[in-house]
Amino acid sequence: MNKYVLFIIGLLNLALLSACKSTKGDTSDLSELRLLIESRSFGIENNWALPLRGAQINLVTNDNHLRFRKDSIDVFLPYFGVRQFSGGYNAEAGIRYEGILNDLEIDSSYADKVKLRFETSTGTEQIRYIITMYPNKKSNLQLLMNQRDNISYRGFYTERQVE
């Protein structure tokens, strides 16, 4: 009986030790992510759109991007949702913005991710972007808008060559 108890305790200890992974590799990956963000030379492409109302939508065959280029940004995202306010309506069905990137906030206080926040405005429409980036190259993007339903996207980021 004691042999079985010791055996089970040994298995539990082994399982516990294997579950506790080293953070050394994760820390270096997070440092690389922080350096990439500071360079502002990366792009995000999304695989999924998650509208406020309705099911998630696969974007694999839809063009979309969010590109950082030093002090500017280029955004082209499909939009699925409801426009709440018709004043200042533009002809764009999706989200398009190309221009200077102002007031970028970078929050790297997390142990496993980095968050970026910034805003854009076109005419009367203002959009607040919240990007969460992980060391495994995955990203989440939330858009908070004053004239449309909010929408989220899931995808991945890649390093971009300076153009």
N, C-alpha and C positions, 0 to 999 in steps of 0.2 A: 504493500500500500504506500509506504513512504517513497519507494522508487517512482511510483506513478505521480505522486504530488511533486517531487523534485523535477521530474521530466516535464510536467505541465508548467511549472514555474520557470524552468529553463526556456521552454518554447515561448512563453509570454515575454520574458526578458529579451529574447532574440527578436521577436516581433516588434517590441517597443524600440529597441535599438535601430532596427532597420527602418522604422517609421520616422525616426528623427534624422532628417537629412542634413548634411552640412550646408551652411549658407555661404561658404567661401566662394563657390562658383556663382551663386546668385548675386552676391555683392559685386563681383567683377562685371557680370552681365548688366546689372543696374547702373554701374558706373559708365559702361559703354553706351547705354541708353541715354543717360544724362548728357554725355558728350555729344551724341548725335542730335539731341534736342537743342543744345547750345549752338551747334553749327548751323541750325535752321536750314539744313539741306536734306530734307526727307519728304517722302510722299506717303499718303494713306490711300488705299483702295479698299472698298467695302464689298463684302460678300452678301450681307444681309441688311435690309431695311426693316425697322421695327416701328411702324406707324402707331400713333396714339390709339387709333381705333382700327381694329382689324388684325389680321394675322401677319406674321413676318413674311417678307418678300425676298426671294432669292435674286441677287443682283449679279450673278456670275456672268451673264451675257449682256449686262447693261454697263455702258461707259459711266464711270464715276471716279472722281479723285479729289484730293485735298493736298495741294503741294506747297511746301514751304520753300521759299527762295530768299534766303538771307533776310531782307527787310520787307518782303512782300509775300502775298499768299494768292493762290489760284484755287478756287473752289468750283466744282461742277458735280452736283449731286441730284439724282432724281428725287422727286418729292411725291409722297403718297399721303394725302390727308385733306383736311378741310380748311379753307381760307375763312378766317373769322371776321375779317374787316375788308371791305371792298375799296376803301379810299386809297388812292395811289397805286391801283392795281397795275402790275407790269405784265407783259406778255409771256414772261418766262414761267413755264410750268414747273421747272425744277429750281434748284438753288444755284445761282451763279454769282460769283464775285471774283474780281481780280483787282488787286490794289495793294496799297501799303498796309503793313501789319502794325497796328498801334496797340499799346497797352497789353502786350502778351504777359500773362502771369504764369509762371512755372512753379509748381508745388512738388518738390522732390523730397518731402518729409516722410513719405510712406516707405515701408521696408520692401515692398514688392511691386511698386508701380510709380509712374510719374503722371501728374495731371497738368494739363495746359488749359488756360481759359483766355478767351479774347472775344471781341465783338466786331461785327461789321454792320454797315447800314447802307441801304440803297434806297434813295427817295425817302419814303416814310416807313419802310420796313427795317426793323432792327433784329439782328440775330445774335444770340449769345451761344458760343461754341464751348463745349466742355469735352476735352479729349483725354482719355485715359489710355496710357501706353504701358505695355508690360515687356519685360526682358525677352519673352518668347516670341516677339514680333507681332503680337496681337494688339488690337486697339478697339476701343469703344468710343463712339462719337455721339454726343447729345446736342441737339439744336433746340434752343428755347427761343421762340419767335413771338413777336407782338401782333402779327396779323394772320398767322396760320397755326394749326395744331402742331405741338411739339413732335419731334421724330428723333429716333435713335438709329445708329448704324453700327454694325460689327464688321471688322475686317482685319487688315494687317498693314504694317508699315514697312517701307524699304528705304535704304539710303539712296539719295539722289546725287548725281554728279552736278556740280555747279555749272549752270548754263550761261 
